[in-house]
Amino acid sequence: MAAKTTAIQHRAPFVSLWSRDDVRTAVVDFLPTKAVAALPEIAKPISALQTPLLVTAIRRRGKTTVPSPQTRRALLDALFVGEPQYFCENWEDTGLEHWEEDAPVGLDGDYPLHFSSRAPDYRTRYLELIRDDVADDDTGWGTHSGLSRRIRGRNLLVTRFRITMIFYECDDGGAVGYAVLRDPGGPNMVGLRFDSEWIEEIDEEGTQIKLIWMDSSAGVGNLDLVEDPLRGTPYTIDACFRHESVTSAEGRVDISVNGRLVIEGRPYHHQPLENLHLYNYSRGTVHVGPIEIWYEKAAPNQVWHRG
């Protein structure tokens, strides 16, 4: 009985101290958000006081209104609103195990798409995206065949998208090297591709290649980033998105290529991020990667573009 009484006496001061708002404030101001979220798992006395701890963290970080009812899941969702998150695929550790192959649609027969991880400069690894099938009309066009990967989380707002791509071959009039971000099951997408166009002029004819910025949400069409990109040359595209407000889907995007700003303040309509897709439309070869995405959990009342 004496041992039990002693244990209670030892626990009581700790619980009493942790219950104080000034102590919780000092802790949540010092620790990063992920550490604060994990604190209730450390010890039972802290777990018993997780609700006031998370409420303090939400208020101190200036998040959205404290949810009601104050369940652990709802409090954590509110706490992580606006917290920077980062995704990177450099083909070093994971290979393709987290990716799913999107089978060709609309063509009869088996038209395989080959994938392999290579390091052309022995420093950076790339995904080699190849399509070499031939359709009945001998064009190899008409389907988008490649890989897709789901980004973990819900209601995610993209703040930055950076990717390196290398163009090698593309059928006349076709497109390869699509790298696009998509919303959950919707038609909206934003991203890049290499486009080819057969040109006929008085003094010249042949295929012109362009690096294109695509955005199906803003309603302003595609945009040429690089005309006549060099084969075998890496192009690093860095798009930074500026969000207008929680009550608006409007925004702007600045785009640089190999460190040079080529587009500033282009209109952009925000949609929640869910999937990353890499594919070819026609026959050709590109290298893709590394891929980096910065994003954050949007507020529950975030207004999205639903075009």
N, C-alpha and C positions, 0 to 999 in steps of 0.2 A: 504494500500500500504506500509505503514511504517512497519507493522508487517511482511509482506512478505519479505521485504528487510532485516529485522533483522534476519529472519530465514535463508535466504541465506547466510548471513554473519556468522551465527553460524555453518552452515554445511560446508562452504568452507574450513576453517582451518583443519577440521577433514579429509575431502577428500584429501586435499593437503598433509597432514601428512601421510595418509595411502598409498598414491601414491609413496612415497619415498621407494627406494629399501632397504635402511639400516633399515627402520622400519619393512618392511615385513620380512627381514632376521632375525631380532631379534625375531619377533613373531614366525616364523616357526621353529626356532632353539629351542625355549622355549617350544612350545606346542607339544603334541603327534600328530601323523599323523591323527588319526580320528578326533581330535579337529580341526586341520587345515582344513580338508575337510568340516567340519560343519560350519566354520566361515562365509562363504558367506550367510548362512541362518539367521545370527543374525541381520543384519541391511542392508538396501538397499544400502547405500554408499559402504559397503564392497562387497555386491553382484555385484555391478557395476564394481568392480575391481577384481573380482574373478580370471580372467585369469592370470594377472600378479602375483597374490598371489600364485596360484597353480603352475605356472611355476617356481617361486622362490623356492617353497618347493621341487619340483622335482629335481632341480639343486643342492640345498643344501644337499639333501639326497643321491646324487650320483646315481639317478635312470637311467633308459634308456633314450635315446634321446627324447627330448620334441616332442610329436606327432604333426602332421600336417594333417588336420586342427585342431586347438586348441579348440575343443568342450569340454564342461564340462565333458562328459562321458569319452572321450579319455584322458583328463588330470587326472581324478580321477583314471582310470585304470593304468596309468603310475605311479601315486603317490603311489599306494598300492603295486606295485611290490616289493617282498622281505620282506614285512611287516609280522611279525609273527602273526598267527591266531591260535585259540585254539577251539577244539570241545571236549565236555565231555558228556557222557551218564552214569548217575549213578542211573537211574530209581527212583529218589527221587521226581522229580517235574512233568516230562512230561509223565511218564508212557509209553504207546505204541502208543500214538496218532500221533506221527510223523513217525511211521513205517508202512510199507505195508507188508502184508502177501504174500509170494510167494507160490502160489498153487502148489501142486505136479503135476509133468508132467511125462507121460509115464506109469502110472498105471491106471487100470480101477477101478472105484468105489470111495468111499469116505474114505480117510485115513487122519484123522485130525491130526494136530500138535498143542499141547497144550502149552500155555504160561501163566506164572504167575510170579509175582514179589515177592521175598521172601527175608528175612533177617536172614540167618542161625545163625549168631553170634550177631544179634540184633544191629549191628553197620553199617555194609555195606549191601546194597541191591544188589541182583543179579536177572538177568532174568533166570528163569528156562526153559530150552529148552528141550522139551520132544518129542520123537517120539515113538509111540507104535503100529503103524499100521502093518498089515501083508499082504503081497502081495500074489498073486496066487501061487507062488512057495514057500511060507512060509518063505521067507527071510526078507521081508520088505525093500529090497534094491532097487536101481535103480533110485531114484529121490533125488533131493536136495530140501528139504522143510524147509522153515524158514521165516525170516524177512529181509527186506532191507530198507535202509534209504539213501536218497540223501544228499550229503554234499553241502551246499550252496556255490556257486561261480563257476567260470570257470578257466581253465588253472591252476590248483592248484598242487603245488609241496609238497609232504609229507616229513617232516623232522624227525618226531618221531611218533611211534605208541606203546602205552602201554595198556595192557589189563590184567585183572585177570580172570582166568577160573578154575572151579572145575569139575573134572571128577567123575561120579558115575557109569554109566553102558554103555556098548557098545556090540552089537552083535559080535559074532565071525567073524572075517574077514571084519568087517564094519568100519565106521568112523562117529564120532559125533563131535559137538562143532566147526564147521567151523566158523572162524571169519576172513573175507577177505576184502581187499580193492580192488576195481575194477576201471578200466578206463572207459571212456564214450562209452558203447556199444561194447567194444572190448573184446578179449579173455584173455587179461592179468589180472592176479590177484596175490596178495601177502598176506600172512596171516598164520593162524594156524589151526590145527585140532588135535583131538585125534584119533589115528589109532589103530585098533586091528588086530592081526595076529595069526592064529592057528599054533602052533609049535608042531612038533613031533620029539623027540629025544630019545636016548636009555634010559636015566635016567629020562626024564621029558617030559610031554606033557601038553598042556593047551593053554590059550590065553595070548599073550603078548600085553600089551598096550604101546603106545609111544605117546609123544607129538611132533608133526611134524611142522616144518617151511616149508611153501610152497611158491614157486616163479616160476610162469610160464613164466616169461619174460627173466630171465638170462640164461636159457638153461642148468643149472647145476643140475637140479633135486631137490627133496625134501631133507630135512635135519632133522635128529633126534636131538631134543633139550633135552628131558628127556625120558629115558627108564624106564618102569615100574612105572609111576606116581602113587602116593597113592590115593586111593579113598577118597573123602571128603576133600582133602587137597588143599588149594588155591595155584595157580601158577600165579605169576605176570610176564608176558613177556614184556620186554621193548626193542624195536628195534629203533635204532638211525641211520638215513640215512645221508650219506655224498655225496653231489652233486659235480661232477667234474667241470662242467662249463655249461654256457648257450648253447654253441655250441656242447655239447655232452650229450647223454642220459646215459652215464656211471656213475656209482657211487659205493659206498660200504655201507654195513650195519653191525653194531655191535649189537649183541643180548645178553641180560642178562635175566636170570630166577631167580626170588626171590633175586635180587641184585647181583648174581654171573655171571660174563661175561663168556658165553659159546661159542660165535662165534665172531670173530673179523675180519673185512675187507672182508666179503663175497661179491663177485661181485653182483651188483644189477643194473638193467636197469630201469630207471625212466619212468613212465607213468603218465599222469594227473589223479589226484584223482577225482572221481565223486560219487561213491557209497560205502556204508559199508553194508556187507551182514553177517547175522548170520543164520546158518541152520545145520540140521542133514542130513546125507545121509542114515544111517541105524537106526535101533531101538536103543534107548539109552537115557541117561539123562546127561545133564551138566548144570552147573550154569555159567553165563557169566556176567562180569561187576565188577567194572566200566570200561568204555572204554574211552581212551583219544587219541586224534590225534592232533599233532602240524603240521601246514602246512603254506604255504605262496603262494601268487599269483606269478606265474612264469612270466618271461619276455615274451613279445609277440613273440620274435624270438627263444624261448626255443626249443631245439631239444628233441623230445620224442622218446622212443622205440615203434615201431609199429610192433610187432611180430604177 
